[in-house]
Amino acid sequence: MGFGQIHTVDGWVNVEDIPTIDTVICQLCNEPTEAKDITITAKIKDGQVIAGTWSCNKCSAVNG
C-alpha cells in the first residue's frame, strides 16, 4: 500500500493528519449530513479562513 501527502504552503502534510468531518447536522432538514453531501465555500486571505458557509446538497440549505 502506501500513503498520500498534500503539499501546502507549510510543506508536505500526510493525508491521515488532516482532520475530517464525518457528519454535520443541517439546520433546515435537521438530519445528519455526511461530508460527501455538503459543499463548502470559504474565503481565504493570507492562508486563513476569514468567511465560509456550507450547503446541504440534499435540501440545498445554506448553513453559516
PyMOL Python script that loads the backbone (N, CA, C, O; Angstrom):
from pymol import cmd

cmd.read_pdbstr("""\
ATOM      1  N   MET A   1       0.854  -1.157   0.000  1.00  0.00           N
ATOM      2  CA  MET A   1       0.000   0.000   0.000  1.00  0.00           C
ATOM      3  C   MET A   1       0.903   1.224   0.000  1.00  0.00           C
ATOM      4  O   MET A   1       2.020   1.123  -0.509  1.00  0.00           O
ATOM      5  N   GLY A   2       0.539   2.262   0.483  1.00  0.00           N
ATOM      6  CA  GLY A   2       1.343   3.464   0.511  1.00  0.00           C
ATOM      7  C   GLY A   2       0.632   4.514   1.320  1.00  0.00           C
ATOM      8  O   GLY A   2      -0.286   4.209   2.081  1.00  0.00           O
ATOM      9  N   PHE A   3       1.041   5.721   1.164  1.00  0.00           N
ATOM     10  CA  PHE A   3       0.375   6.810   1.862  1.00  0.00           C
ATOM     11  C   PHE A   3       0.357   8.022   0.949  1.00  0.00           C
ATOM     12  O   PHE A   3       1.161   8.137   0.024  1.00  0.00           O
ATOM     13  N   GLY A   4      -0.570   8.919   1.224  1.00  0.00           N
ATOM     14  CA  GLY A   4      -0.702  10.104   0.398  1.00  0.00           C
ATOM     15  C   GLY A   4      -0.286  11.348   1.158  1.00  0.00           C
ATOM     16  O   GLY A   4      -0.437  11.428   2.377  1.00  0.00           O
ATOM     17  N   GLN A   5       0.230  12.298   0.437  1.00  0.00           N
ATOM     18  CA  GLN A   5       0.608  13.573   1.012  1.00  0.00           C
ATOM     19  C   GLN A   5       0.056  14.701   0.147  1.00  0.00           C
ATOM     20  O   GLN A   5      -0.139  14.547  -1.059  1.00  0.00           O
ATOM     21  N   ILE A   6      -0.190  15.830   0.792  1.00  0.00           N
ATOM     22  CA  ILE A   6      -0.645  17.025   0.112  1.00  0.00           C
ATOM     23  C   ILE A   6       0.361  18.122   0.399  1.00  0.00           C
ATOM     24  O   ILE A   6       0.780  18.306   1.542  1.00  0.00           O
ATOM     25  N   HIS A   7       0.750  18.851  -0.640  1.00  0.00           N
ATOM     26  CA  HIS A   7       1.708  19.939  -0.440  1.00  0.00           C
ATOM     27  C   HIS A   7       0.946  21.225  -0.134  1.00  0.00           C
ATOM     28  O   HIS A   7       0.074  21.634  -0.900  1.00  0.00           O
ATOM     29  N   THR A   8       1.276  21.853   0.979  1.00  0.00           N
ATOM     30  CA  THR A   8       0.669  23.106   1.383  1.00  0.00           C
ATOM     31  C   THR A   8       1.753  24.167   1.468  1.00  0.00           C
ATOM     32  O   THR A   8       2.924  23.881   1.219  1.00  0.00           O
ATOM     33  N   VAL A   9       1.370  25.390   1.818  1.00  0.00           N
ATOM     34  CA  VAL A   9       2.365  26.459   1.965  1.00  0.00           C
ATOM     35  C   VAL A   9       3.320  26.168   3.118  1.00  0.00           C
ATOM     36  O   VAL A   9       4.421  26.716   3.174  1.00  0.00           O
ATOM     37  N   ASP A  10       2.894  25.306   4.035  1.00  0.00           N
ATOM     38  CA  ASP A  10       3.748  24.929   5.165  1.00  0.00           C
ATOM     39  C   ASP A  10       4.570  23.678   4.887  1.00  0.00           C
ATOM     40  O   ASP A  10       5.306  23.222   5.762  1.00  0.00           O
ATOM     41  N   GLY A  11       4.462  23.117   3.691  1.00  0.00           N
ATOM     42  CA  GLY A  11       5.210  21.907   3.343  1.00  0.00           C
ATOM     43  C   GLY A  11       4.274  20.731   3.100  1.00  0.00           C
ATOM     44  O   GLY A  11       3.071  20.908   2.904  1.00  0.00           O
ATOM     45  N   TRP A  12       4.846  19.525   3.116  1.00  0.00           N
ATOM     46  CA  TRP A  12       4.075  18.314   2.860  1.00  0.00           C
ATOM     47  C   TRP A  12       3.337  17.868   4.113  1.00  0.00           C
ATOM     48  O   TRP A  12       3.892  17.890   5.212  1.00  0.00           O
ATOM     49  N   VAL A  13       2.076  17.462   3.942  1.00  0.00           N
ATOM     50  CA  VAL A  13       1.241  17.006   5.048  1.00  0.00           C
ATOM     51  C   VAL A  13       0.675  15.641   4.681  1.00  0.00           C
ATOM     52  O   VAL A  13       0.160  15.457   3.577  1.00  0.00           O
ATOM     53  N   ASN A  14       0.768  14.684   5.600  1.00  0.00           N
ATOM     54  CA  ASN A  14       0.179  13.373   5.362  1.00  0.00           C
ATOM     55  C   ASN A  14      -1.338  13.482   5.383  1.00  0.00           C
ATOM     56  O   ASN A  14      -1.903  14.202   6.206  1.00  0.00           O
ATOM     57  N   VAL A  15      -1.997  12.766   4.475  1.00  0.00           N
ATOM     58  CA  VAL A  15      -3.450  12.829   4.380  1.00  0.00           C
ATOM     59  C   VAL A  15      -4.090  12.407   5.695  1.00  0.00           C
ATOM     60  O   VAL A  15      -5.094  12.992   6.101  1.00  0.00           O
ATOM     61  N   GLU A  16      -3.535  11.409   6.368  1.00  0.00           N
ATOM     62  CA  GLU A  16      -4.128  10.937   7.627  1.00  0.00           C
ATOM     63  C   GLU A  16      -4.010  11.957   8.761  1.00  0.00           C
ATOM     64  O   GLU A  16      -4.679  11.806   9.784  1.00  0.00           O
ATOM     65  N   ASP A  17      -3.174  12.994   8.605  1.00  0.00           N
ATOM     66  CA  ASP A  17      -3.031  14.025   9.627  1.00  0.00           C
ATOM     67  C   ASP A  17      -4.019  15.179   9.445  1.00  0.00           C
ATOM     68  O   ASP A  17      -4.076  16.081  10.281  1.00  0.00           O
ATOM     69  N   ILE A  18      -4.789  15.157   8.371  1.00  0.00           N
ATOM     70  CA  ILE A  18      -5.756  16.221   8.105  1.00  0.00           C
ATOM     71  C   ILE A  18      -7.066  15.867   8.800  1.00  0.00           C
ATOM     72  O   ILE A  18      -7.625  14.801   8.546  1.00  0.00           O
ATOM     73  N   PRO A  19      -7.567  16.743   9.676  1.00  0.00           N
ATOM     74  CA  PRO A  19      -8.829  16.436  10.360  1.00  0.00           C
ATOM     75  C   PRO A  19      -9.986  16.380   9.364  1.00  0.00           C
ATOM     76  O   PRO A  19     -10.057  17.177   8.428  1.00  0.00           O
ATOM     77  N   THR A  20     -10.874  15.441   9.579  1.00  0.00           N
ATOM     78  CA  THR A  20     -12.017  15.298   8.682  1.00  0.00           C
ATOM     79  C   THR A  20     -13.310  15.351   9.482  1.00  0.00           C
ATOM     80  O   THR A  20     -13.321  15.172  10.700  1.00  0.00           O
ATOM     81  N   ILE A  21     -14.393  15.600   8.765  1.00  0.00           N
ATOM     82  CA  ILE A  21     -15.720  15.658   9.367  1.00  0.00           C
ATOM     83  C   ILE A  21     -16.500  14.464   8.852  1.00  0.00           C
ATOM     84  O   ILE A  21     -16.570  14.248   7.642  1.00  0.00           O
ATOM     85  N   ASP A  22     -17.092  13.678   9.757  1.00  0.00           N
ATOM     86  CA  ASP A  22     -17.908  12.550   9.322  1.00  0.00           C
ATOM     87  C   ASP A  22     -19.317  13.007   8.975  1.00  0.00           C
ATOM     88  O   ASP A  22     -19.801  12.760   7.870  1.00  0.00           O
ATOM     89  N   THR A  23     -19.977  13.677   9.921  1.00  0.00           N
ATOM     90  CA  THR A  23     -21.325  14.176   9.672  1.00  0.00           C
ATOM     91  C   THR A  23     -21.517  15.513  10.376  1.00  0.00           C
ATOM     92  O   THR A  23     -20.870  15.803  11.382  1.00  0.00           O
ATOM     93  N   VAL A  24     -22.412  16.314   9.832  1.00  0.00           N
ATOM     94  CA  VAL A  24     -22.859  17.553  10.469  1.00  0.00           C
ATOM     95  C   VAL A  24     -24.381  17.574  10.374  1.00  0.00           C
ATOM     96  O   VAL A  24     -24.961  16.932   9.498  1.00  0.00           O
ATOM     97  N   ILE A  25     -25.020  18.304  11.265  1.00  0.00           N
ATOM     98  CA  ILE A  25     -26.477  18.409  11.257  1.00  0.00           C
ATOM     99  C   ILE A  25     -26.882  19.620  10.421  1.00  0.00           C
ATOM    100  O   ILE A  25     -26.449  20.739  10.695  1.00  0.00           O
ATOM    101  N   CYS A  26     -27.704  19.399   9.414  1.00  0.00           N
ATOM    102  CA  CYS A  26     -28.209  20.501   8.587  1.00  0.00           C
ATOM    103  C   CYS A  26     -29.245  21.272   9.396  1.00  0.00           C
ATOM    104  O   CYS A  26     -30.074  20.681  10.087  1.00  0.00           O
ATOM    105  N   GLN A  27     -29.187  22.606   9.302  1.00  0.00           N
ATOM    106  CA  GLN A  27     -30.105  23.442  10.073  1.00  0.00           C
ATOM    107  C   GLN A  27     -31.518  23.437   9.498  1.00  0.00           C
ATOM    108  O   GLN A  27     -32.462  23.777  10.212  1.00  0.00           O
ATOM    109  N   LEU A  28     -31.692  23.063   8.232  1.00  0.00           N
ATOM    110  CA  LEU A  28     -33.028  23.068   7.632  1.00  0.00           C
ATOM    111  C   LEU A  28     -33.683  21.686   7.708  1.00  0.00           C
ATOM    112  O   LEU A  28     -34.783  21.551   8.246  1.00  0.00           O
ATOM    113  N   CYS A  29     -33.020  20.670   7.178  1.00  0.00           N
ATOM    114  CA  CYS A  29     -33.647  19.350   7.186  1.00  0.00           C
ATOM    115  C   CYS A  29     -33.401  18.609   8.497  1.00  0.00           C
ATOM    116  O   CYS A  29     -34.001  17.560   8.730  1.00  0.00           O
ATOM    117  N   ASN A  30     -32.525  19.140   9.360  1.00  0.00           N
ATOM    118  CA  ASN A  30     -32.272  18.610  10.701  1.00  0.00           C
ATOM    119  C   ASN A  30     -31.894  17.135  10.683  1.00  0.00           C
ATOM    120  O   ASN A  30     -32.278  16.378  11.575  1.00  0.00           O
ATOM    121  N   GLU A  31     -31.153  16.734   9.680  1.00  0.00           N
ATOM    122  CA  GLU A  31     -30.692  15.362   9.559  1.00  0.00           C
ATOM    123  C   GLU A  31     -29.176  15.349   9.503  1.00  0.00           C
ATOM    124  O   GLU A  31     -28.560  16.295   9.012  1.00  0.00           O
ATOM    125  N   PRO A  32     -28.566  14.265  10.011  1.00  0.00           N
ATOM    126  CA  PRO A  32     -27.119  14.141   9.855  1.00  0.00           C
ATOM    127  C   PRO A  32     -26.769  14.116   8.369  1.00  0.00           C
ATOM    128  O   PRO A  32     -27.350  13.351   7.600  1.00  0.00           O
ATOM    129  N   THR A  33     -25.833  14.944   7.979  1.00  0.00           N
ATOM    130  CA  THR A  33     -25.424  15.047   6.583  1.00  0.00           C
ATOM    131  C   THR A  33     -23.969  14.627   6.484  1.00  0.00           C
ATOM    132  O   THR A  33     -23.103  15.209   7.137  1.00  0.00           O
ATOM    133  N   GLU A  34     -23.704  13.628   5.676  1.00  0.00           N
ATOM    134  CA  GLU A  34     -22.334  13.159   5.508  1.00  0.00           C
ATOM    135  C   GLU A  34     -21.508  14.197   4.764  1.00  0.00           C
ATOM    136  O   GLU A  34     -22.036  15.004   3.999  1.00  0.00           O
ATOM    137  N   ALA A  35     -20.206  14.159   5.002  1.00  0.00           N
ATOM    138  CA  ALA A  35     -19.307  15.133   4.387  1.00  0.00           C
ATOM    139  C   ALA A  35     -19.408  15.104   2.867  1.00  0.00           C
ATOM    140  O   ALA A  35     -19.224  16.138   2.224  1.00  0.00           O
ATOM    141  N   LYS A  36     -19.693  13.954   2.281  1.00  0.00           N
ATOM    142  CA  LYS A  36     -19.799  13.872   0.822  1.00  0.00           C
ATOM    143  C   LYS A  36     -21.039  14.581   0.292  1.00  0.00           C
ATOM    144  O   LYS A  36     -21.133  14.847  -0.906  1.00  0.00           O
ATOM    145  N   ASP A  37     -22.001  14.893   1.181  1.00  0.00           N
ATOM    146  CA  ASP A  37     -23.244  15.544   0.776  1.00  0.00           C
ATOM    147  C   ASP A  37     -23.271  17.037   1.079  1.00  0.00           C
ATOM    148  O   ASP A  37     -24.340  17.648   1.061  1.00  0.00           O
ATOM    149  N   ILE A  38     -22.104  17.640   1.359  1.00  0.00           N
ATOM    150  CA  ILE A  38     -22.068  19.076   1.598  1.00  0.00           C
ATOM    151  C   ILE A  38     -21.091  19.743   0.635  1.00  0.00           C
ATOM    152  O   ILE A  38     -20.145  19.118   0.155  1.00  0.00           O
ATOM    153  N   THR A  39     -21.335  21.007   0.367  1.00  0.00           N
ATOM    154  CA  THR A  39     -20.437  21.830  -0.439  1.00  0.00           C
ATOM    155  C   THR A  39     -19.995  22.993   0.438  1.00  0.00           C
ATOM    156  O   THR A  39     -20.824  23.712   0.994  1.00  0.00           O
ATOM    157  N   ILE A  40     -18.687  23.170   0.557  1.00  0.00           N
ATOM    158  CA  ILE A  40     -18.145  24.227   1.415  1.00  0.00           C
ATOM    159  C   ILE A  40     -17.586  25.341   0.541  1.00  0.00           C
ATOM    160  O   ILE A  40     -16.813  25.087  -0.383  1.00  0.00           O
ATOM    161  N   THR A  41     -17.982  26.576   0.837  1.00  0.00           N
ATOM    162  CA  THR A  41     -17.450  27.757   0.173  1.00  0.00           C
ATOM    163  C   THR A  41     -16.744  28.583   1.239  1.00  0.00           C
ATOM    164  O   THR A  41     -17.360  28.989   2.225  1.00  0.00           O
ATOM    165  N   ALA A  42     -15.465  28.830   1.044  1.00  0.00           N
ATOM    166  CA  ALA A  42     -14.702  29.573   2.042  1.00  0.00           C
ATOM    167  C   ALA A  42     -13.887  30.667   1.369  1.00  0.00           C
ATOM    168  O   ALA A  42     -13.401  30.500   0.250  1.00  0.00           O
ATOM    169  N   LYS A  43     -13.744  31.790   2.069  1.00  0.00           N
ATOM    170  CA  LYS A  43     -12.885  32.882   1.602  1.00  0.00           C
ATOM    171  C   LYS A  43     -11.601  32.816   2.435  1.00  0.00           C
ATOM    172  O   LYS A  43     -11.636  32.897   3.663  1.00  0.00           O
ATOM    173  N   ILE A  44     -10.487  32.669   1.753  1.00  0.00           N
ATOM    174  CA  ILE A  44      -9.193  32.527   2.425  1.00  0.00           C
ATOM    175  C   ILE A  44      -8.335  33.730   2.079  1.00  0.00           C
ATOM    176  O   ILE A  44      -8.171  34.078   0.910  1.00  0.00           O
ATOM    177  N   LYS A  45      -7.787  34.366   3.122  1.00  0.00           N
ATOM    178  CA  LYS A  45      -6.903  35.522   2.931  1.00  0.00           C
ATOM    179  C   LYS A  45      -5.665  35.308   3.779  1.00  0.00           C
ATOM    180  O   LYS A  45      -5.758  35.055   4.981  1.00  0.00           O
ATOM    181  N   ASP A  46      -4.520  35.410   3.156  1.00  0.00           N
ATOM    182  CA  ASP A  46      -3.236  35.201   3.834  1.00  0.00           C
ATOM    183  C   ASP A  46      -3.184  33.855   4.550  1.00  0.00           C
ATOM    184  O   ASP A  46      -2.639  33.752   5.649  1.00  0.00           O
ATOM    185  N   GLY A  47      -3.751  32.826   3.926  1.00  0.00           N
ATOM    186  CA  GLY A  47      -3.695  31.485   4.480  1.00  0.00           C
ATOM    187  C   GLY A  47      -4.680  31.207   5.597  1.00  0.00           C
ATOM    188  O   GLY A  47      -4.654  30.118   6.171  1.00  0.00           O
ATOM    189  N   GLN A  48      -5.552  32.158   5.928  1.00  0.00           N
ATOM    190  CA  GLN A  48      -6.529  31.985   7.000  1.00  0.00           C
ATOM    191  C   GLN A  48      -7.943  32.063   6.430  1.00  0.00           C
ATOM    192  O   GLN A  48      -8.231  32.899   5.574  1.00  0.00           O
ATOM    193  N   VAL A  49      -8.818  31.185   6.912  1.00  0.00           N
ATOM    194  CA  VAL A  49     -10.219  31.239   6.506  1.00  0.00           C
ATOM    195  C   VAL A  49     -10.867  32.407   7.231  1.00  0.00           C
ATOM    196  O   VAL A  49     -10.907  32.430   8.461  1.00  0.00           O
ATOM    197  N   ILE A  50     -11.379  33.388   6.470  1.00  0.00           N
ATOM    198  CA  ILE A  50     -11.982  34.559   7.104  1.00  0.00           C
ATOM    199  C   ILE A  50     -13.501  34.536   7.019  1.00  0.00           C
ATOM    200  O   ILE A  50     -14.168  35.240   7.777  1.00  0.00           O
ATOM    201  N   ALA A  51     -14.058  33.747   6.118  1.00  0.00           N
ATOM    202  CA  ALA A  51     -15.509  33.611   5.997  1.00  0.00           C
ATOM    203  C   ALA A  51     -15.797  32.306   5.290  1.00  0.00           C
ATOM    204  O   ALA A  51     -15.021  31.856   4.447  1.00  0.00           O
ATOM    205  N   GLY A  52     -16.911  31.705   5.639  1.00  0.00           N
ATOM    206  CA  GLY A  52     -17.252  30.469   4.962  1.00  0.00           C
ATOM    207  C   GLY A  52     -18.657  30.010   5.281  1.00  0.00           C
ATOM    208  O   GLY A  52     -19.203  30.312   6.343  1.00  0.00           O
ATOM    209  N   THR A  53     -19.226  29.286   4.360  1.00  0.00           N
ATOM    210  CA  THR A  53     -20.535  28.678   4.551  1.00  0.00           C
ATOM    211  C   THR A  53     -20.486  27.276   3.972  1.00  0.00           C
ATOM    212  O   THR A  53     -19.600  26.944   3.184  1.00  0.00           O
ATOM    213  N   TRP A  54     -21.428  26.477   4.363  1.00  0.00           N
ATOM    214  CA  TRP A  54     -21.571  25.177   3.720  1.00  0.00           C
ATOM    215  C   TRP A  54     -23.024  24.983   3.368  1.00  0.00           C
ATOM    216  O   TRP A  54     -23.915  25.495   4.046  1.00  0.00           O
ATOM    217  N   SER A  55     -23.260  24.237   2.300  1.00  0.00           N
ATOM    218  CA  SER A  55     -24.632  23.990   1.875  1.00  0.00           C
ATOM    219  C   SER A  55     -24.887  22.490   1.802  1.00  0.00           C
ATOM    220  O   SER A  55     -24.019  21.701   1.428  1.00  0.00           O
ATOM    221  N   CYS A  56     -26.096  22.133   2.169  1.00  0.00           N
ATOM    222  CA  CYS A  56     -26.534  20.743   2.141  1.00  0.00           C
ATOM    223  C   CYS A  56     -26.977  20.417   0.718  1.00  0.00           C
ATOM    224  O   CYS A  56     -27.858  21.081   0.171  1.00  0.00           O
ATOM    225  N   ASN A  57     -26.373  19.406   0.129  1.00  0.00           N
ATOM    226  CA  ASN A  57     -26.728  19.028  -1.233  1.00  0.00           C
ATOM    227  C   ASN A  57     -28.064  18.289  -1.288  1.00  0.00           C
ATOM    228  O   ASN A  57     -28.640  18.139  -2.366  1.00  0.00           O
ATOM    229  N   LYS A  58     -28.566  17.820  -0.129  1.00  0.00           N
ATOM    230  CA  LYS A  58     -29.847  17.108  -0.111  1.00  0.00           C
ATOM    231  C   LYS A  58     -31.028  18.072  -0.164  1.00  0.00           C
ATOM    232  O   LYS A  58     -31.997  17.819  -0.881  1.00  0.00           O
ATOM    233  N   CYS A  59     -30.961  19.194   0.597  1.00  0.00           N
ATOM    234  CA  CYS A  59     -32.093  20.113   0.631  1.00  0.00           C
ATOM    235  C   CYS A  59     -31.730  21.517   0.133  1.00  0.00           C
ATOM    236  O   CYS A  59     -32.588  22.398   0.092  1.00  0.00           O
ATOM    237  N   SER A  60     -30.475  21.728  -0.242  1.00  0.00           N
ATOM    238  CA  SER A  60     -29.962  22.994  -0.791  1.00  0.00           C
ATOM    239  C   SER A  60     -29.953  24.151   0.197  1.00  0.00           C
ATOM    240  O   SER A  60     -29.860  25.308  -0.212  1.00  0.00           O
ATOM    241  N   ALA A  61     -30.049  23.858   1.497  1.00  0.00           N
ATOM    242  CA  ALA A  61     -29.979  24.915   2.506  1.00  0.00           C
ATOM    243  C   ALA A  61     -28.543  25.400   2.656  1.00  0.00           C
ATOM    244  O   ALA A  61     -27.602  24.608   2.597  1.00  0.00           O
ATOM    245  N   VAL A  62     -28.381  26.707   2.850  1.00  0.00           N
ATOM    246  CA  VAL A  62     -27.068  27.281   3.127  1.00  0.00           C
ATOM    247  C   VAL A  62     -26.940  27.450   4.626  1.00  0.00           C
ATOM    248  O   VAL A  62     -27.763  28.112   5.259  1.00  0.00           O
ATOM    249  N   ASN A  63     -25.906  26.851   5.192  1.00  0.00           N
ATOM    250  CA  ASN A  63     -25.662  26.897   6.630  1.00  0.00           C
ATOM    251  C   ASN A  63     -24.400  27.703   6.874  1.00  0.00           C
ATOM    252  O   ASN A  63     -23.388  27.495   6.205  1.00  0.00           O
ATOM    253  N   GLY A  64     -24.454  28.630   7.837  1.00  0.00           N
ATOM    254  CA  GLY A  64     -23.326  29.519   8.055  1.00  0.00           C
ATOM    255  C   GLY A  64     -22.399  29.122   9.122  1.00  0.00           C
ATOM    256  O   GLY A  64     -21.415  29.816   9.376  1.00  0.00           O
TER     257      GLY A  64
END
""", "prot")
cmd.dss("prot")
cmd.show_as("cartoon", "prot")
cmd.util.cbc("prot")
cmd.orient("prot")
